[in-house]
Amino acid sequence: MLMNIATLNAASARALDSGNLEEWPGFFLDDCLYKVTTADNHEKAYQAGLIYADSRAMLEDRVLALREANIYERQRYRHILGMPLIQVGSDGSVAAETSFMVVRTMRDGQMMVFAAGVYLDRVMRDADGAWRYAERIVVCDSQRIDTLLAIPL
């Protein structure tokens, strides 16, 4: 199971890092939650997030907006992922906690650590038996989030 979740994490990160954003929503169940927040806001149990989507359709809309409507400086991510810490739930779901760091490279070649934190995931099997995210809460360690948070983390 550990390798299945680690593979899901790696494949999701690869879709974002390689610019294949249209693939990324496919790693989520139709009825899902994706939220990017700060550690401070997470500890206070604030529900709002810097990015918030409560369905795969909303994630697909975000990708479409990135491709066709939003204007932002060209950039590329590179995810560095830790091994997930896994707990199996009684309902067949799996809770996974995975540390991450994202290096962002801008059009001019400038590189910086863009975000670091932890993914708090609830993962379930879909109807075909594949693991998908039912919930992914991205908790960023820093309260300072660059306004160029265009591409999901």
N, C-alpha and C positions, 0 to 999 in steps of 0.2 A: 504494500500500500504506500509506503514511504516513497518509493521510486515513481509510482503513478502520480502522486501529488507533486513531487519534484519535477517530473516531466511536464505536467500541466503548467506549472509555474514557468519553466524554461520556454515552453512553446508560446505562452502568452507574452512573455518578455521579448521573444524573438520577433513576434508579429509587430510589436511596437518599435523595436530597435531597427528592424529592416524596412520600416515604412509601409508595411502591409497592414495598414490600419483596418481595412475592411474585414480581415480575418479575425481581429481581436474580439468583437462581440460574440463570435461563435464559441468562445470559451466559457460563456455564461449560459445559465438556464434562461428560458423565456421570462420567467418570473424571478427576478434577481434584485440585488441591491449592490450598487457600486458607489462608494463615497470616498472622497479625499478630504482629510481633516488634519488638524494639528494635534500633537500629544496633549497639549493643555485643554483644547476643546473636547477631546475624547475623554479625558479624565473627568471633565465636568459633565459628561453625557449630553453635550449639545448635539442636536439632531442634524442641523444644517451642515453642509459641507462646501468646500471650495468647488468641488465637482460632485453632483448628486444625480443619480439615475436609479430608478426603481423598476426597470425592465430592460430586456435586451433591445427592444425597439428604441428606447431612449438612447442606449449606447450606439446603435446604428445611426440614429439622428445626429448624434454628436460627431461621429466620423464623417457623415455627409456634410455637416456644417464646416468641419475642418477642411474638407476638400473643395467646397463650392462657395462658402459664404464668408468665413472668417479670414481676416488678413493678419498674418503673423510672420515674423522673420523665420526663414528656413532654418531648421535645426534638426539634430539627430540625437537620439538617446542611446546609451549603452547601460543596461541593467547588470548589476553584480548582485547575485542572490545567495543568501545563506541556505542551509538545509532546513526544511520545514520541521517544526516540532508538532507532532500529531497527537490528537485525542479523538477516539472514536465515540460518537454519540449513540444513545440507545435507539434513535430513530433511523439509523443507517447513515447519517451524515458524518462527516469528518471535520473537526475543527483543526485548522493548521495556522501556525504562527511562523512567519518567514521574514527574516531581516533582509533589507534591500538597500542598495545605493544606486543612484542614477547619475551618470556623468552625461552632461549635455555638451554637444559640440555645435557651435554656431556656424553659419555660412562662411565666415571669415577664418574658421579654424580654431577660434578661441574655445578652450575646454574648461569646464568647471564642474565641481560636485554640485549638482542641481538639487538633489533631494536625497535624504537618508531617513530610514524609519523602519516600520514593520507592516507587513500585510497580515491582517486578521481575517482569515478566510473560513467560510463554511462551504464545504464541497459535498456534492451529492452526485450520484449516478443519474444520467438521463435515461430516457426510455430505451435507448440502444446500448446502455451499459457503460457509456463513456463518462468519465469524471468531468464535471462542470462546476463553475462557481455559482453557488446559490447566493453568496454574499462575499463581497471583498471590500473591507474597510482599509483604506490606505492611511496609516497614521504617520505623519511626517514629524520628525524629531524637532525641527525648528518651527518657530512661529512666523518666521519670515519666509514667505512664499513668493517667488518671483511672479510678477503679473503676466509673464509669458508662459504660464502653465496652460499650454494649448493642448498638447498631446497628453493623453491619460498616462498616469504613472503605473 
